[in-house]
Amino acid sequence: MYGQAKIKKMLRLALSASRADQTEVFITAEDSALTRFANSYIHQNVAQRNGTISVRAVFGLKIGMASSNILTEQSIRETASQACRIARLQHDNPDFVSLPGPEKAGRQSADLYVEETAKITPAQRAEAVGRICRKAEKHKTRAFGAFSTGTVEIGIANSLGLMRYNCSTDANLNTVVMSDTGSGYGQGASRDVGKININAIADSAVKKAVDSRNPVDIKPGRYPVILEDMAVYTLVEFMNYTGFSAMAVQEGRSFIGLNMGQRVVDPKITILDDPYNKKGFAFPFDFEGVPKQKVTLIEKGVARGVVYDSYTANKQNRKSTGHALPAPAYFPMALNLEMKGGQSSIEEMVRTTERGIYVTRFHYCNLIDPMQVSLTGMTRDGTFLIEDGRITKPIKNLRFTESVLKTLSKVSAISKRTSLVTEDNAYGNRFANGILVPALKLESFNFSGATEF
């Protein structure tokens, strides 16, 4: 890795090479490694070290951007010059006001960089994968998945005096365990690889694969459901995608914007974006270098707020909440979401269900209506029938078609325990993010179709 001194030197070099009215420089460097396995064998072990510089140049209301993954002095100067040339060719952006100025940095966390994660070896990842595979083979099942670890440096500076640097680590493990007629899933993520419970993830996935063998048909329709944290993650993810951004509000396509101050879901539901919760992937500033703020989005069922970057904040004459994405992304996004836990447990939810469906996670979900956050998708990796307070049999996967807002308006119970759920971090530039979510019991969930598997 480059280290703070060298990153800041490159940032200053790029700023000095720009002749724009305003200039922003963003540098990210990563050491990433991945161990992938299938059919209970490791079939891929790869690693990459890469650094990228992006320069955003502003002439009046014209904005241009250029990027390179060659970080020599000459290339840095050329990238800055190219951004200036591109900016001069652009049309004016009438809504642009300014890049963000310097302000006191957000709270730093000492836990963002963990040496054990940074120095994990391929052999150590292989040992963890081996444990999963042996547990799977013991039950005549097969394990598939990936174990990814990495270190990321981020440096941001602009010509208004802003300068930021951070170095962080993260680890992400996911596995699908399959039998001939069933499957199970497990995942874990943390900045500290030592906090990922390999055995628990493997045991859960294997048990689901064994228990879901020989599933039976069930008639589609409305059922009470118990959603594990991984299924709840999908619902919150689509709420974020459709409604929690200030740009979505400004463009009239956010359920939050139309219902600010009004109840949108059950009073048991509170959702916030908390960049300083160490149980998640805490991070102190956004991709413009603005300190992140904790933002309450839904409080006890009532729509309370959205997240801003400098562009959307300036349009409403307010301050950015520190939620900019890397340019050329043009909208803010909440990256540290949390749904608050309740007082129940999955065991209690099952015990109090006369007849319902237990869902491990959803798959292949697509948006139908952003204003209602209506989705369609499939269940996957462990779907079960609940009868008389017990999980009695596996069922074939079901298609659902449901409004997230409507189904979250009738919440029977929320688990006390919350888990960090993430997407696979094996593709694209590395930056750890996830959602802290509990399990939910919902009174009614619409399953619109059946499958043969």
JOZI-V704793 format. One record per residue. N is the residue number from 0. PSI is psi as a letter, one per 40 degrees, with the letter a starting at -180 (none if undefined). Layout:
# JOZI-V704793
N_PSI + N_PSI
This chain:
# JOZI-V704793
0_i + 1_d + 2_i + 3_d + 4_d + 5_d + 6_d + 7_d + 8_d + 9_d + 10_d + 11_d + 12_d + 13_d + 14_d + 15_d + 16_e + 17_i + 18_e + 19_i + 20_d + 21_i + 22_h + 23_h + 24_h + 25_h + 26_h + 27_h + 28_h + 29_i + 30_h + 31_i + 32_i + 33_h + 34_h + 35_i + 36_i + 37_i + 38_f + 39_f + 40_i + 41_h + 42_e + 43_h + 44_h + 45_i + 46_i + 47_i + 48_h + 49_i + 50_i + 51_h + 52_h + 53_h + 54_h + 55_h + 56_i + 57_h + 58_h + 59_b + 60_e + 61_h + 62_h + 63_i + 64_i + 65_i + 66_i + 67_i + 68_f + 69_h + 70_f + 71_i + 72_d + 73_d + 74_d + 75_d + 76_d + 77_d + 78_d + 79_d + 80_d + 81_d + 82_d + 83_d + 84_d + 85_d + 86_d + 87_d + 88_e + 89_i + 90_i + 91_i + 92_h + 93_e + 94_e + 95_h + 96_d + 97_i + 98_i + 99_i + 100_i + 101_i + 102_i + 103_h + 104_i + 105_i + 106_h + 107_i + 108_h + 109_e + 110_e + 111_d + 112_h + 113_h + 114_d + 115_d + 116_d + 117_d + 118_e + 119_i + 120_i + 121_d + 122_d + 123_d + 124_d + 125_d + 126_d + 127_d + 128_d + 129_d + 130_d + 131_d + 132_d + 133_d + 134_d + 135_d + 136_d + 137_d + 138_e + 139_f + 140_i + 141_i + 142_h + 143_i + 144_a + 145_i + 146_h + 147_h + 148_i + 149_i + 150_h + 151_h + 152_h + 153_h + 154_h + 155_h + 156_i + 157_i + 158_e + 159_e + 160_e + 161_h + 162_h + 163_i + 164_i + 165_i + 166_h + 167_i + 168_i + 169_i + 170_i + 171_h + 172_h + 173_i + 174_i + 175_h + 176_h + 177_h + 178_a + 179_d + 180_e + 181_i + 182_i + 183_i + 184_i + 185_i + 186_i + 187_i + 188_i + 189_i + 190_d + 191_h + 192_d + 193_e + 194_e + 195_h + 196_g + 197_d + 198_d + 199_d + 200_d + 201_d + 202_d + 203_d + 204_d + 205_d + 206_d + 207_d + 208_d + 209_d + 210_d + 211_e + 212_i + 213_f + 214_i + 215_i + 216_i + 217_i + 218_h + 219_i + 220_a + 221_h + 222_i + 223_i + 224_i + 225_h + 226_h + 227_i + 228_d + 229_d + 230_d + 231_d + 232_d + 233_d + 234_d + 235_d + 236_d + 237_d + 238_d + 239_d + 240_d + 241_d + 242_e + 243_e + 244_h + 245_d + 246_d + 247_d + 248_d + 249_d + 250_e + 251_f + 252_f + 253_h + 254_d + 255_d + 256_d + 257_e + 258_f + 259_h + 260_e + 261_i + 262_h + 263_d + 264_a + 265_i + 266_e + 267_e + 268_h + 269_h + 270_h + 271_i + 272_h + 273_g + 274_e + 275_e + 276_h + 277_e + 278_d + 279_a + 280_g + 281_i + 282_h + 283_e + 284_i + 285_a + 286_e + 287_e + 288_e + 289_h + 290_h + 291_i + 292_i + 293_h + 294_h + 295_h + 296_d + 297_h + 298_h + 299_f + 300_e + 301_h + 302_h + 303_d + 304_i + 305_i + 306_i + 307_i + 308_a + 309_d + 310_d + 311_d + 312_d + 313_d + 314_d + 315_e + 316_f + 317_i + 318_i + 319_i + 320_e + 321_f + 322_f + 323_i + 324_i + 325_h + 326_i + 327_e + 328_i + 329_e + 330_i + 331_i + 332_h + 333_h + 334_e + 335_f + 336_i + 337_h + 338_h + 339_i + 340_i + 341_b + 342_e + 343_a + 344_i + 345_d + 346_d + 347_d + 348_d + 349_d + 350_d + 351_e + 352_h + 353_d + 354_h + 355_a + 356_h + 357_h + 358_h + 359_d + 360_i + 361_i + 362_i + 363_f + 364_i + 365_i + 366_h + 367_d + 368_h + 369_d + 370_d + 371_e + 372_f + 373_h + 374_i + 375_i + 376_a + 377_i + 378_i + 379_i + 380_f + 381_g + 382_h + 383_i + 384_h + 385_h + 386_h + 387_f + 388_e + 389_i + 390_h + 391_d + 392_i + 393_i + 394_i + 395_i + 396_i + 397_i + 398_h + 399_i + 400_h + 401_i + 402_h + 403_d + 404_d + 405_d + 406_d + 407_e + 408_e + 409_g + 410_h + 411_d + 412_i + 413_h + 414_i + 415_d + 416_h + 417_i + 418_i + 419_h + 420_h + 421_i + 422_i + 423_h + 424_f + 425_e + 426_i + 427_a + 428_h + 429_h + 430_h + 431_h + 432_i + 433_a + 434_h + 435_h + 436_i + 437_i + 438_i + 439_i + 440_h + 441_i + 442_d + 443_h + 444_h + 445_h + 446_h + 447_e + 448_i + 449_i + 450_i + 451_e + 452_none
